């Protein structure tokens, strides 16, 4: 069967979905159009949103910064801030911080750096070291995950963002779905949504514009645009259970292309039967830090207390979320 080329330009890559061969220019347009369609499909953004981008300096967040910046130029009412979390990983995060500051300066967008040390009074390195001495030690990624989510929400509130954008891609999304199934965690399986949901007033809704873009496509886009990014993996990443799921799904995707997309499509199909929650009254305000929680003491304060650390952060006054405009105001043209 003869291949179909996008045009007469020099071929750059072959798209697995369309089976078409694309030149560099049309490949870039292909990825940007898929992001635009994803934003529209899941009603992720309004024209007047203030987007707080979780920006680590890695390939995924750097590509997302590039695409969101392009979007921002076409919708001047939309604003963009970069939010970088400094976990306190010696020999790893310092280099990332230098790069994020350099790139945000190039794009001339506000850049906020929030550190674990300032929020929690302790670095991730110190937390992991103490955690390893416990009989039932948690994985480093599990600890970092809950601390980063709180820190990112805190940073978004500081800049009064109406949405938090993260660069989780199709690979990440399929892994999360399967990971929740393997763990038997029905609550997380149900809560995982690609639509921006504001469950509580002080929790900023999150969006993932890359949930239809694979990791190899992101790498190729970064190469096509000659983007500079930090390419070294986190030294704690090896401990995650997600790695086993990632390896399995990578092998399946190689043998059976569209495996990742099928998993996300299936979750989309069954999610219409899940109970929807939006703007609920929080069951508790944590007695120690004042943040919303499902328990009288939130999981973060429990974690730090169990490890012998004290959480110094007190929640500021709740911020009013930005009102969401109607369907007609959402992005119809990227």
HUGI-V756043 format. One record per residue. N is the residue number from 1. RES is the residue in three letters. PHI is phi in whole degrees, 0 to 359 (NA if undefined). Layout:
((N & RES & PHI) (N & RES & PHI))
This chain:
((1 & UNK & NA) (2 & UNK & 287) (3 & UNK & 275) (4 & UNK & 254) (5 & UNK & 262) (6 & UNK & 291) (7 & UNK & 194) (8 & UNK & 269) (9 & UNK & 290) (10 & UNK & 297) (11 & UNK & 300) (12 & UNK & 242) (13 & UNK & 201) (14 & UNK & 249) (15 & UNK & 279) (16 & UNK & 293) (17 & UNK & 290) (18 & UNK & 271) (19 & UNK & 65) (20 & UNK & 263) (21 & UNK & 268) (22 & UNK & 246) (23 & UNK & 281) (24 & UNK & 299) (25 & UNK & 300) (26 & UNK & 284) (27 & UNK & 294) (28 & UNK & 301) (29 & UNK & 296) (30 & UNK & 300) (31 & UNK & 295) (32 & UNK & 295) (33 & UNK & 292) (34 & UNK & 293) (35 & UNK & 295) (36 & UNK & 301) (37 & UNK & 295) (38 & UNK & 295) (39 & UNK & 301) (40 & UNK & 289) (41 & UNK & 301) (42 & UNK & 254) (43 & UNK & 50) (44 & UNK & 283) (45 & UNK & 227) (46 & UNK & 248) (47 & UNK & 297) (48 & UNK & 255) (49 & UNK & 292) (50 & UNK & 258) (51 & UNK & 268) (52 & UNK & 260) (53 & UNK & 272) (54 & UNK & 290) (55 & UNK & 243) (56 & UNK & 263) (57 & UNK & 96) (58 & UNK & 283) (59 & UNK & 298) (60 & UNK & 296) (61 & UNK & 290) (62 & UNK & 290) (63 & UNK & 294) (64 & UNK & 296) (65 & UNK & 301) (66 & UNK & 299) (67 & UNK & 286) (68 & UNK & 294) (69 & UNK & 295) (70 & UNK & 295) (71 & UNK & 297) (72 & UNK & 301) (73 & UNK & 293) (74 & UNK & 273) (75 & UNK & 232) (76 & UNK & 299) (77 & UNK & 287) (78 & UNK & 279) (79 & UNK & 240) (80 & UNK & 223) (81 & UNK & 232) (82 & UNK & 263) (83 & UNK & 242) (84 & UNK & 247) (85 & UNK & 257) (86 & UNK & 261) (87 & UNK & 286) (88 & UNK & 90) (89 & UNK & 257) (90 & UNK & 297) (91 & UNK & 78) (92 & UNK & 235) (93 & UNK & 286) (94 & UNK & 303) (95 & UNK & 295) (96 & UNK & 298) (97 & UNK & 297) (98 & UNK & 299) (99 & UNK & 290) (100 & UNK & 296) (101 & UNK & 293) (102 & UNK & 296) (103 & UNK & 286) (104 & UNK & 295) (105 & UNK & 293) (106 & UNK & 297) (107 & UNK & 279) (108 & UNK & 58) (109 & UNK & 239) (110 & UNK & 301) (111 & UNK & 227) (112 & UNK & 245) (113 & UNK & 248) (114 & UNK & 243) (115 & UNK & 253) (116 & UNK & 302) (117 & UNK & 300) (118 & UNK & 287) (119 & UNK & 279) (120 & UNK & 256) (121 & UNK & 78) (122 & UNK & 203) (123 & UNK & 271) (124 & UNK & 296) (125 & UNK & 304) (126 & UNK & 293) (127 & UNK & 294) (128 & UNK & 296) (129 & UNK & 300) (130 & UNK & 289) (131 & UNK & 297) (132 & UNK & 295) (133 & UNK & 278) (134 & UNK & 275) (135 & UNK & 294) (136 & UNK & 247) (137 & UNK & 287) (138 & UNK & 279) (139 & UNK & 288) (140 & UNK & 300) (141 & UNK & 292) (142 & UNK & 296) (143 & UNK & 294) (144 & UNK & 299) (145 & UNK & 301) (146 & UNK & 290) (147 & UNK & 288) (148 & UNK & 293) (149 & UNK & 299) (150 & UNK & 296) (151 & UNK & 295) (152 & UNK & 293) (153 & UNK & 294) (154 & UNK & 297) (155 & UNK & 296) (156 & UNK & 295) (157 & UNK & 293) (158 & UNK & 297) (159 & UNK & 262) (160 & UNK & 61) (161 & UNK & 287) (162 & UNK & 262) (163 & UNK & 218) (164 & UNK & 252) (165 & UNK & 257) (166 & UNK & 241) (167 & UNK & 263) (168 & UNK & 296) (169 & UNK & 259) (170 & UNK & 300) (171 & UNK & 300) (172 & UNK & 298) (173 & UNK & 295) (174 & UNK & 296) (175 & UNK & 298) (176 & UNK & 297) (177 & UNK & 298) (178 & UNK & 291) (179 & UNK & 298) (180 & UNK & 294) (181 & UNK & 292) (182 & UNK & 298) (183 & UNK & 282) (184 & UNK & 71) (185 & UNK & 266) (186 & UNK & 293) (187 & UNK & 297) (188 & UNK & 291) (189 & UNK & 299) (190 & UNK & 285) (191 & UNK & 289) (192 & UNK & 294) (193 & UNK & 225) (194 & UNK & 268) (195 & UNK & 273) (196 & UNK & 288) (197 & UNK & 240) (198 & UNK & 260) (199 & UNK & 291) (200 & UNK & 230) (201 & UNK & 300) (202 & UNK & 271) (203 & UNK & 260) (204 & UNK & 288) (205 & UNK & 301) (206 & UNK & 248) (207 & UNK & 231) (208 & UNK & 228) (209 & UNK & 296) (210 & UNK & 263) (211 & UNK & 291) (212 & UNK & 245) (213 & UNK & 243) (214 & UNK & 280) (215 & UNK & 299) (216 & UNK & 301) (217 & UNK & 294) (218 & UNK & 294) (219 & UNK & 300) (220 & UNK & 292) (221 & UNK & 297) (222 & UNK & 300) (223 & UNK & 293) (224 & UNK & 297) (225 & UNK & 268) (226 & UNK & 56) (227 & UNK & 274) (228 & UNK & 269) (229 & UNK & 208) (230 & UNK & 276) (231 & UNK & 249) (232 & UNK & 272) (233 & UNK & 286) (234 & UNK & 296) (235 & UNK & 295) (236 & UNK & 265) (237 & UNK & 296) (238 & UNK & 296) (239 & UNK & 275) (240 & UNK & 280) (241 & UNK & 297) (242 & UNK & 303) (243 & UNK & 300) (244 & UNK & 293) (245 & UNK & 294) (246 & UNK & 300) (247 & UNK & 297) (248 & UNK & 299) (249 & UNK & 291) (250 & UNK & 297) (251 & UNK & 294) (252 & UNK & 294) (253 & UNK & 295) (254 & UNK & 292) (255 & UNK & 280) (256 & UNK & 230) (257 & UNK & 307) (258 & UNK & 86) (259 & UNK & 302) (260 & UNK & 298) (261 & UNK & 295) (262 & UNK & 295) (263 & UNK & 296) (264 & UNK & 292) (265 & UNK & 298) (266 & UNK & 296) (267 & UNK & 297) (268 & UNK & 300) (269 & UNK & 294) (270 & UNK & 277) (271 & UNK & 293) (272 & UNK & 295) (273 & UNK & 265) (274 & UNK & 281) (275 & UNK & 294) (276 & UNK & 261) (277 & UNK & 232) (278 & UNK & 203) (279 & UNK & 55) (280 & UNK & 280) (281 & UNK & 283) (282 & UNK & 295) (283 & UNK & 295) (284 & UNK & 214) (285 & UNK & 250) (286 & UNK & 307) (287 & UNK & 293) (288 & UNK & 263) (289 & UNK & 249) (290 & UNK & 85) (291 & UNK & 279) (292 & UNK & 295) (293 & UNK & 203) (294 & UNK & 273) (295 & UNK & 226) (296 & UNK & 297) (297 & UNK & 244) (298 & UNK & 291) (299 & UNK & 302) (300 & UNK & 291) (301 & UNK & 295) (302 & UNK & 297) (303 & UNK & 299) (304 & UNK & 294) (305 & UNK & 296) (306 & UNK & 297) (307 & UNK & 267) (308 & UNK & 88) (309 & UNK & 253) (310 & UNK & 246) (311 & UNK & 275) (312 & UNK & 278) (313 & UNK & 283) (314 & UNK & 250) (315 & UNK & 295) (316 & UNK & 285) (317 & UNK & 299) (318 & UNK & 304) (319 & UNK & 265) (320 & UNK & 284) (321 & UNK & 293) (322 & UNK & 296) (323 & UNK & 294) (324 & UNK & 267) (325 & UNK & 278) (326 & UNK & 286) (327 & UNK & 302) (328 & UNK & 296) (329 & UNK & 272) (330 & UNK & 283) (331 & UNK & 295) (332 & UNK & 254) (333 & UNK & 217) (334 & UNK & 275))
